[in-house]
Amino acid sequence: MKTILGKKIGMTQIFSETGESIPVTVIEAGPVVVTQVKTVETDGYNAVQIGYGELKEHRANKPTKGHFQKWQVELKKHLQEIRLDEGETYEQGQILTVADFEEGKKLDVTGTSKGKGTQGQIKRWNQSRGPMSHGSKHHRLSGALAAGTYPSRVFKGNKSAGRMGRDTITVQNVELVRIIADRNLMLVKGAVPGGKGGLLRIQYAVKGQDK
């Protein structure tokens, strides 16, 4: 499956030929290098490992250096493995860029959402607040969590306060509006997960793709 790694630059807008405003996310994608090729004979399945982003040598530990030395490729900051579809072939050291993608195609973009820290039920689960009138002591507190006599406990999975954000999220079927190959940029319609500078995994859409 054709996949590339990149980082989120930010959002802006472009205009179509008819003057329509299109909100887009700017992604600096690749170039990525195939750092390892896995086959059924050697590993039991077909996959490739791709690397993205520069990594200074003094920031890499011995296992990381040994891995890259074994496969004779430059150090990379991010590594991800991609399962291959039947018939797909890649060579070790092969470079993948945004030029390998086509404008107008649908993409699945995976990233890590912004961290919000510890939040209450209203922000985390969009629950309703209590009365805001004078004398009320139940403005933004949780309501009843369980019956008192039976079962006299709170069920597992109850929506309550806790950590919010920093989750892996995939947005599906976003349109690849424009490719700027000389600057390694992709412009995709709409928003994608994460903040500026966040790592993204971009691949052709699994569902809804126009063949």
Sequence and secondary structure as in RCSB ss.txt:
>XXXX:A:sequence
MKTILGKKIGMTQIFSETGESIPVTVIEAGPVVVTQVKTVETDGYNAVQIGYGELKEHRANKPTKGHFQKWQVEL
KKHLQEIRLDEGETYEQGQILTVADFEEGKKLDVTGTSKGKGTQGQIKRWNQSRGPMSHGSKHHRLSGALAAGTY
PSRVFKGNKSAGRMGRDTITVQNVELVRIIADRNLMLVKGAVPGGKGGLLRIQYAVKGQDK
>XXXX:A:secstr
  EEEEEEEEEEEEE TT  EEEEEEEEE  EEEEEEE HHHHSS EEEEEEEE  GGGS HHHHHHHHHHT   
EEEEEEEE  TT    TT EE GGGS TT EEEEEEE    EEE HHHHH       STT S SS     S TTT
T S  TT   SEEE   EEEEEEEEEEEEEGGGTEEEEES  SS TT EEEEEE SSS   
